[in-house]
């Protein structure tokens, strides 16, 4: 059985991912891969795992992380994620994508 990643250990990859996600400004989004590239120590998939490992009620703005196509990745919280982004002024086109050149962070 695989062990659960250490999400609370200071300096852990997950903590570095969470710190980077906290830097995303209100009304902006970043991609899983963008976060991974900026950190240089993980993959886009690992960023996704870190977002999925967040406890309910976390202060990390997980909803600001989307895929490289500008779409919300399909999962249980997709509807809530879209509502949170829309409440921050992030718009979606008819295909359910955000314009990364407008709201992507960093530019």
Backbone bond lengths (Angstrom), bond angles and torsions (degrees), N, CA, C in turn:
res aa  C-N    CA-C-N  psi(-1)  N-CA   C-N-CA  omega(-1)  CA-C   N-CA-C  phi
1 X - - - 1.438 - - 1.525 109.24 -
2 X 1.326 117.19 131.14 1.459 121.45 -179.43 1.518 109.83 -71.88
3 X 1.321 115.24 144.32 1.455 118.70 179.00 1.531 109.60 -83.03
4 X 1.323 114.99 153.30 1.452 121.64 178.30 1.528 108.74 -72.09
5 X 1.337 118.12 137.02 1.458 119.33 179.60 1.532 110.50 -61.67
6 X 1.322 115.81 147.63 1.458 120.71 179.45 1.521 108.86 -80.70
7 X 1.339 116.13 95.01 1.462 120.95 -175.68 1.516 112.77 -85.96
8 X 1.314 118.66 -13.36 1.458 121.35 -176.05 1.522 113.82 -101.90
9 X 1.301 118.24 -13.94 1.455 121.22 -176.17 1.530 110.36 -69.11
10 X 1.341 118.21 121.89 1.470 120.46 178.69 1.531 110.76 -54.94
11 X 1.312 116.37 134.84 1.457 121.16 179.53 1.513 114.27 84.43
12 X 1.331 118.24 -3.37 1.459 120.14 178.73 1.526 109.55 -67.22
13 X 1.302 116.18 159.77 1.460 120.25 179.05 1.528 110.04 -56.89
14 X 1.324 116.42 -43.10 1.469 118.90 179.86 1.519 110.83 -61.56
15 X 1.305 118.80 -41.85 1.465 121.01 178.91 1.524 111.06 -64.63
16 X 1.316 117.51 -36.06 1.473 121.03 176.78 1.523 110.21 -67.65
17 X 1.332 116.86 -39.26 1.464 120.94 176.60 1.523 109.13 -62.55
18 X 1.322 117.69 -47.63 1.469 121.28 -178.57 1.530 110.75 -61.46
19 X 1.322 117.18 -39.38 1.470 120.55 178.45 1.525 110.50 -62.93
20 X 1.320 116.94 -40.46 1.472 120.75 179.16 1.526 110.70 -67.60
21 X 1.324 117.49 -41.77 1.466 120.83 179.37 1.533 110.04 -63.61
22 X 1.318 117.23 -36.34 1.474 120.35 177.91 1.526 111.89 -63.48
23 X 1.300 118.46 -21.37 1.471 122.70 179.48 1.533 112.83 -77.80
24 X 1.325 118.25 -16.39 1.467 121.33 -178.49 1.527 107.85 -67.54
25 X 1.328 117.58 121.00 1.469 119.67 -177.36 1.529 113.01 -69.37
26 X 1.310 114.75 156.01 1.462 123.27 173.50 1.532 108.39 -52.24
27 X 1.327 117.09 133.55 1.455 121.30 178.23 1.518 115.21 81.10
28 X 1.317 116.69 8.35 1.465 121.63 178.90 1.523 108.34 -125.80
29 X 1.329 116.42 163.12 1.467 121.89 178.17 1.521 109.51 -133.84
30 X 1.302 115.76 160.65 1.451 122.65 171.60 1.519 107.29 -133.65
31 X 1.307 115.85 164.15 1.457 120.17 179.05 1.530 110.07 -100.93
32 X 1.315 114.66 159.14 1.462 120.21 176.22 1.527 109.93 -55.45
33 X 1.331 115.96 -46.23 1.452 120.97 -179.07 1.514 112.93 -67.38
34 X 1.333 116.78 -36.54 1.460 120.46 178.31 1.521 111.44 -62.26
35 X 1.302 116.27 -42.23 1.460 120.36 177.92 1.524 109.52 -64.57
36 X 1.313 116.77 -45.18 1.466 120.89 179.34 1.529 111.04 -60.04
37 X 1.321 117.71 -43.39 1.477 120.86 179.32 1.522 111.26 -63.73
38 X 1.318 117.43 -42.01 1.462 119.77 -179.76 1.524 111.60 -65.35
39 X 1.318 117.50 -36.28 1.462 120.28 179.14 1.518 111.76 -79.03
40 X 1.337 116.31 -35.48 1.456 120.75 178.38 1.517 115.30 70.96
41 X 1.310 118.07 5.12 1.464 119.81 -175.96 1.519 112.68 -125.29
42 X 1.338 116.61 15.79 1.459 118.85 -178.53 1.527 108.86 -157.51
43 X 1.312 114.99 177.12 1.462 120.77 179.10 1.529 109.34 -110.04
44 X 1.329 115.86 166.41 1.461 121.29 175.83 1.525 110.04 -57.92
45 X 1.304 116.26 -39.84 1.465 120.20 179.11 1.522 111.09 -61.48
46 X 1.327 116.18 -40.46 1.461 119.55 179.84 1.532 110.48 -66.56
47 X 1.321 117.57 -35.36 1.468 120.48 175.07 1.526 109.10 -61.36
48 X 1.329 117.25 -42.59 1.457 121.21 177.07 1.518 112.02 -61.35
49 X 1.319 116.80 -42.16 1.464 120.28 177.76 1.529 110.22 -62.74
50 X 1.329 116.31 -40.17 1.469 119.90 179.41 1.525 110.82 -63.32
51 X 1.335 117.15 -41.28 1.462 119.74 178.88 1.531 110.34 -64.58
52 X 1.325 116.79 -39.57 1.463 121.09 179.77 1.530 111.97 -68.36
53 X 1.329 117.27 -25.07 1.465 121.36 -177.68 1.528 112.97 -84.33
54 X 1.331 117.36 -6.71 1.469 119.52 -179.83 1.520 111.09 -63.31
55 X 1.320 116.97 137.01 1.464 119.10 177.13 1.529 110.64 -73.89
56 X 1.306 116.42 154.54 1.457 121.91 175.98 1.525 108.17 -57.62
57 X 1.324 115.72 135.16 1.459 120.35 178.62 1.515 114.40 86.88
58 X 1.336 117.33 5.96 1.452 121.14 178.85 1.532 110.45 -61.34
59 X 1.322 116.36 149.72 1.467 120.93 177.53 1.526 112.53 -84.88
60 X 1.316 117.79 -4.56 1.469 121.16 178.56 1.531 108.39 -71.04
61 X 1.340 118.33 125.85 1.471 120.55 -178.28 1.531 112.43 -77.51
62 X 1.309 115.88 65.72 1.466 125.06 -176.73 1.525 111.96 -53.69
63 X 1.328 116.67 -30.80 1.464 121.18 -175.63 1.523 112.47 -66.14
64 X 1.321 117.85 -15.26 1.472 121.64 -179.58 1.527 113.01 -85.92
65 X 1.320 117.52 5.34 1.466 121.91 179.81 1.528 108.51 -109.20
66 X 1.334 115.18 121.23 1.459 121.71 -177.53 1.524 109.46 -130.79
67 X 1.333 116.54 178.91 1.464 118.45 -177.93 1.538 111.88 -85.35
68 X 1.310 116.17 173.12 1.467 122.21 -174.38 1.526 114.06 -66.53
69 X 1.314 117.14 -14.99 1.468 120.92 177.57 1.531 111.54 -87.07
70 X 1.328 116.49 -4.44 1.457 120.37 -175.82 1.506 112.65 84.86
71 X 1.316 116.01 18.89 1.463 121.57 -177.51 1.524 110.56 -110.48
72 X 1.314 114.65 156.36 1.450 121.01 170.41 1.525 106.69 -78.10
73 X 1.306 116.35 129.64 1.463 119.54 178.27 1.516 109.18 -69.87
74 X 1.320 115.55 137.98 1.464 120.58 -176.91 1.521 110.76 -67.24
75 X 1.298 114.08 121.22 1.462 121.60 174.55 1.520 107.78 -167.06
76 X 1.296 116.07 -179.80 1.463 121.99 -173.70 1.530 113.48 -56.02
77 X 1.330 119.50 -38.96 1.467 122.07 -175.31 1.510 115.24 -93.11
78 X 1.333 118.79 16.23 1.465 121.20 -174.85 1.526 112.73 -60.36
79 X 1.323 117.62 -42.42 1.465 120.56 179.57 1.516 111.72 -63.94
80 X 1.317 116.20 -42.36 1.466 120.90 178.22 1.526 110.55 -65.81
81 X 1.323 117.11 -39.86 1.456 121.34 179.91 1.522 110.33 -61.13
82 X 1.317 116.87 -44.86 1.464 120.01 179.84 1.533 110.31 -62.67
83 X 1.320 117.09 -43.53 1.469 120.43 179.70 1.524 111.59 -61.62
84 X 1.320 117.17 -41.01 1.460 120.78 178.67 1.526 110.85 -64.45
85 X 1.328 116.61 -42.28 1.467 120.07 178.93 1.526 111.01 -66.64
86 X 1.312 117.21 -43.69 1.464 120.45 178.90 1.530 110.65 -61.90
87 X 1.326 117.39 -37.01 1.466 121.08 177.62 1.524 111.60 -64.18
88 X 1.332 116.80 -23.21 1.463 121.75 176.86 1.528 111.67 -91.51
89 X 1.330 116.91 2.63 1.461 120.89 178.07 1.517 114.76 91.79
90 X 1.323 117.80 8.40 1.464 121.39 178.29 1.528 107.65 -81.22
91 X 1.341 116.29 121.88 1.450 120.82 -179.87 1.522 112.75 -95.77
92 X 1.314 115.23 157.74 1.460 122.94 179.42 1.516 108.86 -123.24
93 X 1.335 117.02 145.13 1.463 120.19 175.91 1.527 109.53 -85.74
94 X 1.333 115.91 -174.91 1.466 120.91 -177.29 1.525 113.24 -65.01
95 X 1.336 117.37 -19.76 1.465 121.09 178.19 1.532 111.71 -93.29
96 X 1.330 117.32 4.74 1.460 120.89 179.50 1.513 113.65 78.85
97 X 1.329 116.71 26.75 1.465 121.59 -178.85 1.523 110.78 -112.84
98 X 1.324 114.89 149.11 1.456 120.01 171.41 1.521 108.03 -95.39
99 X 1.307 116.23 157.33 1.458 121.34 177.58 1.528 107.43 -86.83
100 X 1.321 116.16 101.63 1.464 120.51 -176.63 1.522 112.38 -64.24
101 X 1.333 118.17 -26.77 1.469 118.83 178.51 1.523 111.23 -71.93
102 X 1.322 117.52 -19.71 1.465 121.29 178.08 1.520 113.14 -95.89
103 X 1.324 117.20 -44.33 1.462 120.24 -173.53 1.523 113.76 -114.81
104 X 1.320 116.95 1.47 1.464 119.86 178.05 1.508 111.47 -69.65
105 X 1.328 116.59 145.92 1.459 121.77 179.22 1.515 109.43 -131.61
106 X 1.312 119.05 139.01 1.453 123.93 -13.12 1.509 111.06 -73.83
107 X 1.287 116.10 163.10 1.480 120.43 -179.46 1.488 110.81 -78.85
